[in-house]
Structure formats: C-alpha cells, structure tokens
Amino acid sequence: MIKTANRIANVEEYYFSRKLAEVRTLDTPELKVINLGIGSPDLAPSETAIEALITSARNPAHHGYQSYKGIPALRNAIADFYKRTYHVALDPENSVLPLMGSKEGILHISMAFVNEGDEVLIPDPGYPTYSSVAMLVGAKITTYVMKEELDWGIDIEALKKRDLSRVKILWVNFPHMPTGRVASRQELQSLVDLARTNQFLIVNDNPYSLILNDGPMSILSIPGAEEVALELNSLSKSHNMAGWRIGWVAGKKEYIDAVLKVKSNMDSGMFLGLQHAAVEALKNGKEWFDTLNKTYRERRETARNILTELGCTFSTNQSGLFVWAKAPDTVADVEIVRSESIHNAGLYFRRSGKTVYPGFTLWHRRKTGGGINKDKGMEAVDSFCQIT
C-alpha cells in the first residue's frame, strides 16, 4: 500500500459528499428520502441562459481550449453585474477572474497567499471547506465565533484584542451560511480597517447576496477594501446554476494575477458554451429575481413550520438558502435524537462533527404511493405532522 501525503492526514472527504452517499442508500421507491439539507437549487436557470448554452454548443468551433482568464464578454458581464447590483466599478480586464465555481477559488486563493504555518481566521459556525483547504496548505486554523447574542454577528472588538500578527487570510461569508446573518456596512468597514492595520487579506464569500436579501452588498464597495480584500461570487445559488460550476473572484489586479498563477496551472479554461450562458444569466433582471425569491419565501415558511414542529427556535431575520435554528432545551444531545429519529420516527439528522459547522441537516423518509407531485418541503411538513 502506497502511503498518502501528510497533507490529507487530517482532511476528510467533504461532508456532503459522504452524507449524500449515505442518504442514497436509504432512498428506495417505497421509502423516499426528502432532502432538506444541502443548499442546491432545484429550479431552472433563465431560459436565455439555457438557449445560449445550446446555441454555443452546436458550434463546432466552440469545443476547444479556452482562455484561462475567460472571454472578454464574460468578464464584462460580471463587471456590469457588479455595477448594477453592488454599485462597484470593476476593471473587467484586470479585476475579474472567472472560476469553475467559487469553491475552487478557496483553494486557489489559499495556495496563492498562505504559507505553511500562517494563520487563517475562519468563522464558527461556517463553511467546512475553509478549514479543509487551510489544512491542505499547512495553515494554522484559528476560529472566530459568530455570536448568538450579536444576532450571529462578529465580535469585532474581541478580534481587535487578539494577536493577529501571523494571520494571512480572514474568511468572511455574508450573507452568512448557515446563520443567514447579513453584515452592515459599518461591520464590513471595521473588518476592512482591521485588515489594513494588521496587513492580512479578507476574502468575502458572497454567493447568497440575492437570495431573500433586500440589500445586496459587496465588500469591494467599502472604502479601503481594494487594498486588502478579494471577493468570491458565483451563479450557483442566485441563478440556479450550481451544477454548471461558474463563479469568479474579483479584486485588485495584483491579487487577481497571483490567483491566476495558481489557476492557470490547474485547468485549461472554462467551456465556451458555459461562458456564453453565464453572460446571458448575468443579464437577469429584477422580475426574474422577484419570482425566484417568491418561491424561496414560500419554502422558507415551510422550513419554519418544520422547525416549529420540532420545537426549535430561530430568528426571522435571516437571508440566504438556510434557516438556522436552535434545538429545544429538552434535547440534551442532538446526536442521540438523530439516532432515535432515523430508527423510530423516520427523521434523519446528521451533525458534521467539525468545530466550524456545528449544525445539523435534515432529511425525512416517508412511504409514498404513485402520483405525489407536491413541493418536497410541504410534503415533508405534511408527512412529518402525520408521525408526530
């Protein structure tokens, strides 16, 4: 047996990769799994995006290698989107780098900026990939707590009192996953000021800004941010294109060039048809997003109904695709409830076991007959109420 590299010794297979495989083993025609866990949109992208992909794919000349920086039309569309959505002016030639989903950008940025032994600051709770990538590049992980008493905000005053001299990257994610917290301009300004004082890079992971959020904001709109900040964004959540793997990183030319050094050695450019589709998707207007958010607003209400039935409590001031809730005081151990639920009640809970992701996701199993065609969330509520 050939020994694996030390860098993966403390890294597990991605949480949802393992759990979704486990859930698939429970899914049968007689006992269907209703997945209310991973935030993967199940609605279609805009028709114009789909048609652009089809038209481009039919052109024999469009199937070769593409530019590592993406086509100018895509970079211009991203810059136009930022101007229209966040009131941020980006130089499409130098300040935008398309990515195959923003998730790969977490690794590219870390490889470009983090040396072994450098510290990275990661939110707790937060996206597990921040910590796994930090381990892959040999960084020292330091967490900062999203505090319930601050409505799941960052205790910036506490951060100021810490030794930040070895910090290379501060990962932030607003609107925050999983708490749904939206940062104010004042909070982002304080973080930018802190980064400038201590000379570390802030990376805002910003895929949820157009989901149930009345005030979409980019950290690049904050004065002074250009000196110390990068922003990841994507079409996955906001444009129903999670499987298409289309994202980007935006920021200062020198920082983008550093990321490009890594990226250009990792892939051979994005399929041209996807880029043409992304250009069209980025033109989606207010009416398209209003329709999308109407659906999500209804589903959020359904999720709240499920949580209320479970006896959980939650803030109604949340944005994004998730509802972050607290288990009732009568639940001493979520792990025990999870185990009992899957075996006795047909409910399936899982906690990640990671410091930076201390929530649980929920699936529900119910016996089904033919012809069920209801929204899966409402179906879960109906069937859950039947067994409680």
C-alpha positions as CSV (number, residue, x, y, z in Angstrom):
1,M,0.0,0.0,0.0
2,I,1.5,3.4,-1.1
3,K,1.4,5.9,1.8
4,T,-0.7,9.0,1.1
5,A,0.6,12.5,1.6
6,N,0.7,14.0,5.0
7,R,-1.4,17.0,3.9
8,I,-4.5,14.8,3.7
9,A,-4.0,13.1,7.1
10,N,-6.4,15.4,8.9
11,V,-8.7,16.1,5.9
12,E,-11.9,14.1,5.5
13,E,-13.9,13.6,2.3
14,Y,-16.3,16.6,2.0
15,Y,-19.2,16.4,4.5
16,F,-22.0,16.4,2.0
17,S,-20.1,14.0,-0.4
18,R,-20.2,11.4,2.4
19,K,-23.6,12.1,3.7
20,L,-25.4,12.3,0.4
21,A,-23.9,8.9,-0.5
22,E,-25.2,7.6,2.8
23,V,-28.6,9.0,2.2
24,R,-28.8,7.4,-1.3
25,T,-28.5,4.0,0.4
26,L,-31.8,4.8,2.3
27,D,-33.7,6.0,-0.7
28,T,-36.0,3.4,-2.2
29,P,-39.1,3.5,-4.4
30,E,-41.2,2.5,-1.3
31,L,-39.4,4.8,1.2
32,K,-38.4,8.1,-0.4
33,V,-35.9,10.5,1.0
34,I,-37.0,14.1,1.1
35,N,-33.7,16.0,1.3
36,L,-33.9,19.3,3.1
37,G,-30.2,19.6,3.7
38,I,-27.7,20.8,1.1
39,G,-28.4,24.1,-0.5
40,S,-28.6,23.0,-4.1
41,P,-31.3,25.0,-6.1
42,D,-33.8,22.7,-7.8
43,L,-35.2,25.4,-10.1
44,A,-34.1,26.1,-13.7
45,P,-31.8,28.9,-14.8
46,S,-33.2,31.6,-17.0
47,E,-34.4,30.4,-20.5
48,T,-32.0,32.8,-22.1
49,A,-29.0,31.1,-20.4
50,I,-30.1,27.7,-21.5
51,E,-30.7,28.8,-25.1
52,A,-27.2,30.4,-25.1
53,L,-25.6,27.2,-24.0
54,I,-27.5,25.2,-26.6
55,T,-26.6,27.6,-29.4
56,S,-23.0,27.8,-28.4
57,A,-22.6,24.0,-28.0
58,R,-23.9,23.4,-31.6
59,N,-21.0,25.4,-33.0
60,P,-18.1,23.1,-33.8
61,A,-15.6,25.8,-33.2
62,H,-16.6,26.3,-29.6
63,H,-15.3,23.0,-28.1
64,G,-11.6,23.8,-27.9
65,Y,-9.5,25.0,-25.0
66,Q,-10.4,28.5,-23.8
67,S,-8.5,31.4,-22.2
68,Y,-7.5,31.0,-18.6
69,K,-9.0,34.4,-17.9
70,G,-12.3,33.8,-19.5
71,I,-13.7,35.5,-22.6
72,P,-14.0,39.3,-22.5
73,A,-17.8,39.1,-22.8
74,L,-18.0,37.2,-19.6
75,R,-15.7,39.5,-17.7
76,N,-17.6,42.5,-19.0
77,A,-20.9,40.9,-17.9
78,I,-19.5,40.3,-14.4
79,A,-18.4,43.9,-14.2
80,D,-21.8,45.1,-15.4
81,F,-23.5,42.9,-12.8
82,Y,-21.3,44.3,-10.0
83,K,-22.1,47.9,-11.1
84,R,-25.8,47.2,-11.3
85,T,-26.1,45.1,-8.2
86,Y,-23.5,46.4,-5.8
87,H,-22.6,49.8,-7.2
88,V,-19.0,48.6,-7.6
89,A,-16.8,49.5,-10.6
90,L,-14.6,46.6,-11.6
91,D,-12.0,46.7,-14.4
92,P,-13.1,43.7,-16.5
93,E,-9.6,43.2,-17.9
94,N,-7.6,43.2,-14.6
95,S,-10.0,42.9,-11.7
96,V,-12.1,39.8,-12.6
97,L,-11.1,36.2,-12.9
98,P,-13.8,33.6,-13.9
99,L,-13.6,30.3,-11.9
100,M,-15.2,26.9,-12.3
101,G,-17.4,27.6,-9.3
102,S,-16.2,29.8,-6.4
103,K,-15.4,26.7,-4.3
104,E,-12.2,26.2,-6.3
105,G,-11.3,29.8,-5.6
106,I,-11.0,29.0,-1.9
107,L,-8.1,26.6,-2.8
108,H,-6.6,28.8,-5.4
109,I,-6.5,31.9,-3.1
110,S,-5.1,29.9,-0.2
111,M,-2.3,28.4,-2.4
112,A,-1.5,31.9,-3.8
113,F,-1.3,33.7,-0.4
114,V,-0.9,31.2,2.5
115,N,2.5,29.8,3.5
116,E,2.8,26.8,5.8
117,G,2.4,27.9,9.4
118,D,0.5,31.1,8.5
119,E,-2.8,31.5,10.4
120,V,-6.2,31.8,8.8
121,L,-9.2,33.1,10.6
122,I,-12.4,31.0,10.0
123,P,-16.0,31.7,11.1
124,D,-17.5,29.3,13.7
125,P,-20.1,28.2,12.5
126,G,-19.0,28.3,8.9
127,Y,-18.5,26.6,5.6
128,P,-16.3,23.4,6.1
129,T,-14.2,24.0,3.0
130,Y,-12.4,27.0,4.6
131,S,-10.9,24.7,7.3
132,S,-10.2,21.7,5.0
133,V,-8.4,23.9,2.5
134,A,-6.4,25.5,5.3
135,M,-5.3,22.1,6.4
136,L,-4.3,21.1,2.9
137,V,-2.0,24.1,2.6
138,G,-0.5,23.6,6.0
139,A,-2.0,26.7,7.7
140,K,-2.8,27.1,11.3
141,I,-6.6,27.3,11.8
142,T,-7.9,29.9,14.2
143,T,-11.7,30.5,14.6
144,Y,-13.7,33.5,15.5
145,V,-17.2,32.9,16.9
146,M,-20.4,34.1,15.2
147,K,-22.1,35.2,18.4
148,E,-25.8,34.5,19.1
149,E,-26.0,37.5,21.4
150,L,-24.9,39.7,18.5
151,D,-27.6,38.1,16.2
152,W,-24.8,35.9,14.9
153,G,-22.5,38.8,14.1
154,I,-18.7,39.0,14.6
155,D,-17.4,40.4,17.9
156,I,-15.0,42.8,16.2
157,E,-13.9,44.4,19.5
158,A,-12.8,40.9,20.6
159,L,-10.9,40.4,17.3
160,K,-9.1,43.7,17.8
161,K,-7.7,42.4,21.2
162,R,-6.2,39.2,19.6
163,D,-2.7,38.7,18.3
164,L,-3.3,38.9,14.5
165,S,0.4,39.3,13.6
166,R,0.5,35.8,11.9
167,V,-2.9,36.0,10.2
168,K,-2.7,35.8,6.4
169,I,-6.4,35.4,5.5
170,L,-9.7,36.3,7.3
171,W,-12.6,34.4,5.7
172,V,-15.9,36.1,5.9
173,N,-19.2,35.0,4.3
174,F,-22.0,37.5,4.1
175,P,-24.9,36.7,3.9
176,H,-23.5,34.0,6.2
177,M,-24.0,30.3,5.8
178,P,-25.6,28.8,7.8
179,T,-26.9,31.5,10.1
180,G,-28.3,33.8,7.4
181,R,-26.6,36.8,9.0
182,V,-26.2,39.9,6.8
183,A,-23.4,42.3,7.7
184,S,-23.9,46.0,7.9
185,R,-21.6,48.5,6.1
186,Q,-20.3,49.6,9.4
187,E,-19.3,46.0,10.3
188,L,-17.6,45.4,7.0
189,Q,-15.8,48.8,7.3
190,S,-14.5,47.7,10.7
191,L,-13.2,44.5,9.3
192,V,-11.5,46.3,6.4
193,D,-9.9,48.7,8.8
194,L,-8.7,45.8,10.9
195,A,-7.2,44.1,7.9
196,R,-5.4,47.3,6.8
197,T,-4.0,47.8,10.3
198,N,-2.7,44.2,10.6
199,Q,-1.9,43.6,6.9
200,F,-3.9,40.5,6.2
201,L,-6.2,39.6,3.3
202,I,-10.0,39.5,3.8
203,V,-11.9,37.2,1.4
204,N,-15.7,37.6,1.3
205,D,-17.5,34.5,0.0
206,N,-20.7,36.1,-1.4
207,P,-22.9,33.6,-3.2
208,Y,-26.1,34.3,-1.3
209,S,-26.5,38.0,-1.7
210,L,-29.5,37.9,-4.0
211,I,-31.4,35.2,-2.0
212,L,-34.1,36.7,0.3
213,N,-31.9,39.8,0.8
214,D,-33.2,43.3,0.3
215,G,-29.8,44.9,0.4
216,P,-27.1,43.0,-1.6
217,M,-23.7,44.3,-0.8
218,S,-20.1,43.6,-1.9
219,I,-17.1,44.1,0.4
220,L,-15.4,45.8,-2.5
221,S,-17.9,48.7,-2.1
222,I,-16.3,49.5,1.3
223,P,-13.6,52.3,1.3
224,G,-10.1,50.9,1.5
225,A,-11.2,47.3,0.7
226,E,-9.4,47.3,-2.6
227,E,-6.1,47.2,-0.7
228,V,-6.9,44.2,1.4
229,A,-9.9,42.3,0.0
230,L,-10.9,39.8,-2.5
231,E,-14.5,38.6,-3.2
232,L,-15.7,35.3,-4.4
233,N,-19.1,35.1,-6.1
234,S,-21.0,32.6,-8.2
235,L,-24.1,31.8,-10.3
236,S,-24.7,28.6,-8.3
237,K,-27.3,29.9,-5.8
238,S,-28.6,33.2,-7.2
239,H,-29.0,32.0,-10.8
240,N,-29.9,28.3,-10.2
241,M,-26.7,27.1,-11.8
242,A,-25.0,25.1,-9.1
243,G,-24.1,22.2,-11.3
244,W,-22.8,24.4,-14.1
245,R,-19.8,25.5,-11.9
246,I,-19.5,29.1,-12.9
247,G,-18.0,31.6,-10.5
248,W,-15.4,34.3,-10.2
249,V,-13.0,36.2,-7.9
250,A,-12.8,40.0,-8.0
251,G,-10.4,42.4,-6.6
252,K,-7.1,44.2,-7.0
253,K,-5.1,43.4,-10.2
254,E,-2.0,42.2,-8.3
255,Y,-4.2,39.8,-6.2
256,I,-6.0,38.5,-9.2
257,D,-2.7,37.9,-11.0
258,A,-1.5,35.9,-8.0
259,V,-4.6,33.7,-8.1
260,L,-4.2,33.3,-11.9
261,K,-0.7,31.9,-11.4
262,V,-2.3,29.0,-9.5
263,K,-5.4,28.6,-11.6
264,S,-3.6,28.5,-14.9
265,N,-1.6,25.6,-13.7
266,M,-4.7,23.7,-12.6
267,D,-7.2,23.8,-15.5
268,S,-7.4,24.6,-19.2
269,G,-10.2,27.2,-19.2
270,M,-14.0,27.0,-19.0
271,F,-16.1,25.5,-21.8
272,L,-17.1,28.4,-24.1
273,G,-20.8,27.4,-24.1
274,L,-20.9,27.8,-20.3
275,Q,-19.3,31.2,-20.6
276,H,-21.9,32.3,-23.2
277,A,-24.7,31.0,-20.9
278,A,-23.2,32.9,-18.0
279,V,-23.2,36.2,-20.0
280,E,-27.0,35.8,-20.5
281,A,-27.7,34.7,-16.9
282,L,-25.9,37.8,-15.6
283,K,-28.5,39.9,-17.5
284,N,-31.4,38.5,-15.4
285,G,-33.4,41.5,-14.2
286,K,-35.5,42.3,-11.1
287,E,-38.5,40.4,-12.3
288,W,-36.6,37.2,-12.6
289,F,-35.2,37.5,-9.1
290,D,-38.6,38.6,-7.7
291,T,-40.0,35.3,-9.0
292,L,-37.2,33.3,-7.6
293,N,-37.4,34.9,-4.2
294,K,-41.2,34.4,-4.1
295,T,-40.6,30.7,-4.3
296,Y,-37.9,30.8,-1.7
297,R,-40.0,32.9,0.6
298,E,-42.7,30.2,0.5
299,R,-40.2,27.5,1.1
300,R,-38.7,29.3,4.0
301,E,-42.1,29.5,5.6
302,T,-42.4,25.7,5.1
303,A,-38.9,25.2,6.7
304,R,-40.0,27.3,9.7
305,N,-43.1,25.2,10.0
306,I,-40.9,22.0,10.2
307,L,-38.7,23.6,12.8
308,T,-41.6,24.8,14.8
309,E,-43.0,21.2,14.8
310,L,-39.6,20.1,16.1
311,G,-39.8,22.6,18.9
312,C,-36.8,24.6,17.6
313,T,-36.4,28.4,17.9
314,F,-35.0,30.7,15.2
315,S,-34.5,34.3,14.2
316,T,-36.8,35.5,11.4
317,N,-34.0,37.9,10.4
318,Q,-32.1,35.5,8.0
319,S,-31.1,35.7,4.4
320,G,-29.9,33.0,2.0
321,L,-30.9,29.4,1.4
322,F,-30.8,28.2,5.0
323,V,-32.8,28.5,8.2
324,W,-30.5,28.4,11.3
325,A,-32.4,27.1,14.3
326,K,-31.7,26.1,17.9
327,A,-32.8,22.7,19.2
328,P,-35.2,22.9,22.2
329,D,-33.8,22.8,25.7
330,T,-35.4,19.4,26.2
331,V,-32.8,18.0,23.7
332,A,-29.7,17.2,25.7
333,D,-27.8,15.6,22.8
334,V,-28.7,16.1,19.1
335,E,-26.7,13.0,18.2
336,I,-28.9,10.8,20.3
337,V,-32.1,12.4,18.9
338,R,-30.7,11.9,15.4
339,S,-30.1,8.2,16.1
340,E,-33.5,7.7,17.6
341,S,-35.2,9.6,14.9
342,I,-33.9,7.7,11.9
343,H,-34.8,4.4,13.5
344,N,-38.0,5.2,15.2
345,A,-39.7,8.2,13.6
346,G,-38.3,8.3,10.0
347,L,-36.4,11.5,10.5
348,Y,-32.7,11.6,9.6
349,F,-30.4,14.0,11.4
350,R,-26.6,14.4,11.0
351,R,-24.1,16.7,12.6
352,S,-20.8,17.3,10.9
353,G,-18.6,16.8,13.9
354,K,-16.5,19.8,12.8
355,T,-15.9,22.8,15.0
356,V,-16.7,25.2,12.2
357,Y,-20.0,23.5,11.3
358,P,-21.9,22.7,14.5
359,G,-25.4,22.5,12.9
360,F,-27.3,19.5,11.6
361,T,-29.0,18.9,8.4
362,L,-32.3,17.2,8.0
363,W,-33.7,14.5,5.7
364,H,-37.1,12.9,6.0
365,R,-38.1,9.4,4.9
366,R,-41.7,8.6,4.2
367,K,-43.6,5.8,2.4
368,T,-45.0,7.1,-0.9
369,G,-47.6,5.9,-3.4
370,G,-47.8,6.9,-7.0
371,G,-48.6,10.4,-8.2
372,I,-47.1,12.5,-5.5
373,N,-46.3,15.8,-7.1
374,K,-46.2,18.3,-4.2
375,D,-43.4,20.6,-3.3
376,K,-40.9,18.5,-1.4
377,G,-40.8,20.9,1.6
378,M,-44.6,20.9,2.0
379,E,-44.6,17.1,1.5
380,A,-42.1,16.8,4.4
381,V,-44.2,19.0,6.6
382,D,-47.4,17.0,5.9
383,S,-45.7,13.7,6.5
384,F,-43.8,14.9,9.5
385,C,-47.0,16.1,11.1
386,Q,-48.5,12.6,10.5
387,I,-45.8,10.9,12.5
388,T,-45.5,13.3,15.5
